[in-house]
Amino acid sequence: MDNAATTYPKPESVYADVDYFNRYLGGNPGRGSNKATLKAGSILFDTREALARLFNIDDSARIAFTSNVTEALNTALKGILKSGDHVITTSMEHNAVARPLYTLEHKGIEWTKVQCASDGSLDPEDIRQAIKPNTRVICILHASNLVGTIMPIAEVGKIARENGIFFIVDTAQTAGVLALDVVEQNIDILTFTGHKGLLGLQGTGGLFVRPGIELISLKEGGTGSLSEYLEHPILMPDHLESGTQNTPGIVGLHAGIKFIEETGRENIHKHEQELTEMLISGLKEMPGVIVYGPNDTQNRTAVVAFNIDDADCGQVSMALDYEYGIITRSGLHCAPLAHATIGTMERGACRLSPGYFTTKDDIKKVLEAVYNISHEY
């Protein structure tokens, strides 16, 4: 019940493909012209193509791989913002956005956090009202990692495009589950992680950068291309991909995306939504249990935060683990801004996040466990 942190288990094909690569292929993409290297390069290409299909991207070369979505967001924000620029976010952002911007504030960047409602929801017009003459970027998450609230990215993207502002979207909690279309949603830079909804392994992620946008690279080094020059390549994706890629991880990411394509993203979303409805309705029937976030499951992903009366959320999470074998996450979830927004900054919360491989029987066991624990306080 901690799929918002990392999906588990993975599809069997992920394990099998990674194992096969490590045992029988193992090439380093772009480093030479031997068969193993060329095969590794083709795997990276195929994975970019799969991501391009998923996000409606015309040119897959505009997708660069990173080690996670945090690196992708740092690359985007630090690569596009300069002293004197103004950036707008929501008050629900993860520290993967908040901490880079806190650092950039000390380098002359102006940052506005648009206040969301206590359920995490955002009024797009509040974003419009926050725009200033020096606003260069609007950066928001697609869905909250704390309460699952889905943000109106299509509406915000339209506002950004109308005002000539770059639009960056953090899809850590939604890629592979919710619909993402860089054209229809006017997304200039889409950042993603591989180990959550895309069902791949930890240590993978990346970003799409719309043609015409040139980011300052976060790092420079070997790319396997234009090696005769000391100047770092400006062509994509090499410009944002220094050093050896996590090729085994990208193999797993490719297998995860293929599983999504074969299963149907809509079917995955429907299953997770059914589990979430079952989970929320069961929790809300329990006296002393507080559930946070939108009441309508159409407006949230499969992420449910709750507390029990005055019980410490860490103790609740530990009891679920040690007494019932149920893995959750408690505390502030690397999202203090979000906790301040929903009113749990002082106490934190316990988070439940089912995934595609969670069953209705699993949910019943979780509800029974929470019920039992709630009667102990």
N, C-alpha and C positions, 0 to 999 in steps of 0.2 A: 504493500500500500504506500510505496514511496516512489512512484514512477515520475513524479515531477522533478525528483532529484536525478534519477536515471532509470530508464525502463529496464525491467527485469521480470521474467527471462527475455532473452532475445529469440528471434526466429531461429530454428535449427540451421537454416541455410547460412546464417551469419557465422555461427561457430564453424561450420564445415568449410566455408570459403576461406576464412581467415587461416584455419589450420592448413588447408591445401596450399595457400600461398606461402606460408612460412616454411612448409616442408619441401615444396617442390619448385617454387618459382624464386621468390626472394630478391628480385632485381631492384636496383635503385633508379627510379625514373629520371631520364634526362642526362644520366651520367654514362655516356658512351653509346655504342651501337650494337652491343651484344644482344642476343635473343632475350635474355632475362630482363635486361634493362628496357628493351622495346616493349615487352609484354607488360611490365610494370607501368610504363607510360600509357599504354592503351587502356589499362585499368583506370587510371586517373581520368583519361578522356571520357571513357564510358560513364564514369560516375558524374562528371560534369554534365554530360548529356542527359542523364537521368534526373539530375537536379533541375536542369533547364526545362525539362518536360513538366516537372512538378510545379515550378514557379512561373511558367509561361515566359521563359527567357529566350530570346532569339539567338543570341551568340553565347555559347557555353564558355568561351574563352574569357568572358567577363566575370566568371566565378573563380575566386581564389580560395584555396584551402588554408585554414589556420588550425591551431591546436584546440580551439574551443570558441564559443560565441563571445566570451570575454575578450579574447585577443582580436576577434573580428570587430567588436564594438570599439575597442581602443584604436584599432587601425582606422576605422571610419571617422571617429570623432577627432582624433589627434591629427588625422591626415587632411581634414577639410576645414577645421576651425583655426582662426588666427586671432591675435590680440585685437580687441575692439569689436569682435563679432558677438552676436546675441544668439543663444540657443534656447529653445523651448522644449520642456519635457512635461510629463505628468507627475503627480505626487505619489505614483504607485511604482516607480522605477526600481529595478533591482540594482544592487551595488555595482554590477557590471557596467552600468551607465552612470550611476551617481558618483562613484569614486573617481573615474577619469574626469568627469566634469568638475568635481571638487578641486582636483589638481589643476585643471585648466583655468578655473576661476582665479587662481593665484598667478596666472600668466596672462591676465587681461581679458579673459572671456566672461561675458555677462550671461547669467543662467537664471531663467524663470521656470519655476515648478508650478504648473497649473493644478489647482486643487481639485481633486476628485471627490465624489460623494463618499459617504461612510461605507457603502457597499463596493467601493472601488470603481464605480462607473464614471465615465467622462462625457461631458457635454462638449461636442466639437466646437461650438461657438465660443467657448471659453479659450480655446486655442487661438481662434481668430482674434479675439480681443487682446491677446497677449503679444501679438505681432508688433514689432517696432521697425523703424527704418533700417536698423542694422541687423535685423534677424536674418541669420544665414541658414540655420538648421532647425528643423523640428524632428525630435527623436523620441519615439514612444515604443513601449512594448506592445505586442499584439494581444497578449493575455497575461494576467497576473499570476506569478508563481505562488502567491499567498492564498488568494481566494478564487482564482480562476476567471475573474471578470474579463470579458472580451472587450477590447477597445475598438471604437469605430474607425478603423484605419482607412477605409475607403473614403469616408467623409473628410478625415484629416488630410489625407493625401490630396484630395481635390482642393482643399484650402491652401495647402502648400504650393501646389502647381499654379493656382490662380495668382499667388503672390510672389512667384519666382524664388521660392525657398526650397532648399534641399530637404527631402523627407527620408529619414532613416528609420527602419523598423527592426525591432528585436523580436525574432520569432522563436526564441528558445523553447517556449511552452506550446507552440502551435504547429510548427512545420511537421508535416506528415499526418496531421489530424484535421486542421481547419484549411479551408480554401485560401490559397495565396496566389495572387496574380499581379506581377510587377507592373503590367500595363494598365489593367482596370483599376488598380488601387494606387496608381501613380507613385510607386515606390522607387526612389532613386538609389538607395543602398539597402539591401536586405541582408541581415545577418542571421546565421543559423548555427545550431549545434547538432552534432551527429548522434549523440548517445541518448536522446530523449525520444520524441515522437518519430524520428527517422529510424529508430530501432537499431542504430549502429553501436559502435564501441566508444568509450570515453577516449578523449584525446583527439577528437576530430571536430571540425566545424568549418566555417568559412563565411564569405560574403560575396554578394553580387553587387557590382558597381555599374550603374548605367553608363552607356557610351557617352563620351563628352565630359565626364567627370574624371579629373586626375587627382588622386590622393597622394600626399607625401607619404612615402613608405615608412612603416614603423621600424623596419630593420633592413639591412642590406647584406649581401653575401653571395654565395654560390647559387646559381640557378640552372646551370648546365647550358645556358644560352649566352651568346655574345661574350664568351669568356676572355676574349682578347682585350676587352676594355675594362678599366677600373670603374668607370661610371656604371651605376646599376641600371639594368634594362628598364625602359619605360613601357614596353609592351606588356599587355596582360595575357595570362595571369602571372607571368614571371615577376612583374613589378612588385607584387605583394606576396611572393612565395620564395623567400630566401631559405636556403638550407634543405636538407633531406626531408621529404614529406613523410608523414606517418602512413606509408603505403599499406601495411597490413590493416590499419584502422580504416583506411579509405576503401579497402576491399570489403570490410564488414559493412561500411556505410552503403556501398553499392548493393550488397545483398539485402540490407534493410529496406532500401528504396524499392528494389524489385518486389519484395514481399508486400509492400504497401500497394504497388501497382497491381499485383495479382489479386490481393484481397479486396482492394477498393478503399480509398481513403474515406469515402462516405460511410462505408460499412464499419470501419474502425471508429469513426466519430459517433455513429449511431449507437454502437455497443457501449462505448464509454459514457455516453449521455444517459443511457438506460441505467447503468450502474450508479451514476451520480444522482439521478432522481431517487433511486432506491435508498441510497446512502443518506441523502439529505432528509427525505421524508421520515426515515427511521430515527435519525438523530433528533429531529425536531419534536418527536413524540415523547422524548425522555425528559422528565423534570430535571432542571438544573443544568442542562446541556445548552450551551450557546453556540449557534452556528453563524458564521460570518459570510458575507458576500451576497450576490444577487439571489433573490428567491426563485426567479425564472431560470431553469437550467439551460434554456436556449441562449442565455446571455453569459454562460460560463463554461469553462473547460472542466475536465474531471479532476478538479482540485477543491478540497473542502477543508477549511480551517475551523476548529472548534475549541471550546474550553468547557470544563466542568466546574460549576460554581466557583469556589475559591481555590480549587486544586491547582497545584503547580503543574504546568504543561509538561515539564520534563519528567516529572514522576508518572504522569499519565502515559507518556510515550514509553517510558521504561517498563511500566506494568504491562502494556500491550505487547512489548517485545519479550520480556522474561517470563511472563505468566501465560501468554497466549500465542507467542511466536508470530506476532504481527508487527511488521516493520513500518514505522512512521517517521516523521521528523518534527521536532519541537523547537521552540525558541523564536528567533527573529528571521530565519530563512534568508539571510543575506539581503534583507529588504526592510531596513528600518523606516524608510520613507513610507512604505506601504502600511507598516504596522501603526505608524503615527496617524495615517489617514483613517484606518478603520477603528482606531482607539485601543490598540493592544500593545502599544510600545512598552509599557511598564511590565506586562506579564507575558508577552509572547502568545503563542497558540500552538496547538497540536494539529498537524496537517495530514490528511488522508488523501492519497492520489492513486486511484485505480488505473489500470492500463488495459490494453487490448486482451491480454492473457488472463486478466482477473475474471473470475466467474461470479455468478449470482450467489452461489454457495459461500464463496469467500466473503461477500458483502454481509451475508447473514451472520457469519462467524464474527465479523468485525463489530456489527451492531450488538450482538450478544455480549461481546467482551466489553464494549464501552458501557453498556447497560450495567453489567456487573461491577465495573470499576466505579461508575457514578454512584452506586449504592454504598460504596465504601467511604464516601466523603459526606 
